[in-house]
Amino acid sequence: MLVAVITGLAVLAGLFLPLRWGVFGFLGAATLLYLGFFALLAARGFEGLPLSESLLLFEGSTVAYLAFNLQVAYRAFALPVLVLAAVFVLRQQRKTQ
C-alpha cells in the first residue's frame, strides 16, 4: 500500500516538475520521495509494532533500526523512481517535438 502511495506521488511529481530544472530537478524529486518513503517506514515501526517494541527487536539500537529502514526503502524504491523517470522522459520528449 505504501509503495502505491509513493508511486502515485512520483507520478504527480513527474507531471508537475518544471522541465527547465532538468536532471537536478529529477534528482531532487527522487531524493525527496525517497526520504519521505523512508520517514514513513521508520514512523510505522517494524511490521506495525510500536516504536518501543521495534527497538527491542534491534536490541535498543536506533541506528540499526534506521539502517534497516533505509535498506527496506532502498529495495522498494525501484518502482516509484521508474515511474518518475518514465513520466519525466515522456514530458521531455513531448517538449522537444
C-alpha positions in Angstrom: 0.0 0.0 0.0 2.8 2.4 0.9 4.6 1.7 -2.4 1.4 2.5 -4.3 1.1 5.8 -2.5 4.7 6.8 -3.1 4.3 5.7 -6.8 1.2 8.0 -7.1 3.3 10.8 -5.6 6.0 10.0 -8.1 3.5 10.4 -11.0 2.4 13.7 -9.6 6.0 14.9 -9.1 6.8 13.8 -12.7 3.8 15.7 -14.1 4.4 18.9 -12.2 8.2 19.1 -12.1 9.4 22.0 -14.2 11.2 20.7 -17.2 13.7 23.5 -17.1 15.2 22.1 -13.9 16.3 19.1 -15.9 18.4 16.4 -14.2 18.9 18.3 -11.0 15.1 18.7 -10.6 14.7 15.0 -11.3 17.3 14.0 -8.7 15.8 16.4 -6.2 12.3 14.9 -6.7 13.7 11.4 -6.4 15.6 12.3 -3.2 12.5 13.9 -1.6 10.4 10.9 -2.5 12.9 8.5 -1.1 13.3 10.5 2.2 9.6 10.7 2.5 9.3 6.9 1.9 12.0 6.2 4.5 10.4 8.5 7.1 7.0 6.8 6.7 8.6 3.4 7.0 10.5 4.4 10.1 7.5 6.0 11.7 5.3 3.0 11.2 7.5 0.7 13.2 8.7 -2.8 12.3 5.8 -4.8 11.0 3.3 -2.3 12.5 4.7 -2.6 16.0 5.1 0.5 18.2 8.5 2.1 18.1 9.4 1.0 21.6 8.8 -2.7 20.7 10.5 -2.2 17.3 13.7 -1.0 19.0 13.6 -4.1 21.3 13.9 -6.2 18.2 17.0 -4.3 17.2 18.5 -4.5 20.8 17.7 -0.9 21.5 19.8 0.4 18.7 18.2 3.3 16.9 21.0 3.4 14.4 20.3 -0.3 13.4 16.6 0.3 13.2 17.1 3.4 10.9 19.6 1.5 8.8 17.2 -1.4 8.4 14.5 1.0 7.3 16.9 2.7 4.9 17.7 -0.7 3.3 14.0 -1.6 3.0 13.2 1.8 1.5 16.1 1.4 -1.0 14.9 -2.0 -2.1 11.3 -1.0 -2.5 12.0 2.3 -4.3 12.6 0.9 -7.7 9.0 1.2 -8.9 8.5 4.8 -7.8 11.7 6.0 -9.3 11.0 4.1 -12.6 7.6 5.8 -12.8 9.0 9.2 -12.0 11.7 8.7 -14.7 9.1 7.5 -17.3 6.8 10.4 -16.8 9.7 12.9 -16.8 11.2 11.4 -20.0 7.8 11.4 -21.8 7.3 15.0 -20.9 10.8 15.8 -22.2 10.1 14.0 -25.5 6.9 16.0 -26.0 8.7 19.2 -25.3 11.4 18.6 -28.0 8.9 17.5 -30.7 
